[in-house]
Amino acid sequence: MGRVTGRVHLGPVVGRVPPIEQAHTEIAHFEELPKPVFADTSGIRHRRLRRVTYAVGALLLTVLIAFWISQLTGALR
């Protein structure tokens, strides 16, 4: 069975993209900054996330060290 290839059929151009000078664009003007959607003023979420990140990092480091030790002890036998 040979290699199956497709064919591209080109047709007439349907539409055109207007030049950038004629494109309909809008410029956003902010007289004042928009209010934040979420603000952690107490800092509880930040501290909790930092602790979870440290715990995951410590767990990954422990697994990596255990893997290295298993590789080194297996090579010595």
HUZITA-V310330 format. One record per helix or strand of 3 or more residues. SS is the DSSP state (~ for helix, > for strand). FROM is the first residue (numbers start at 1). TO is the last residue. If there is no record, write none. Layout:
# HUZITA-V310330
SS:FROM:TO ; SS:FROM:TO
This chain:
# HUZITA-V310330
~:20:22 ; ~:44:76
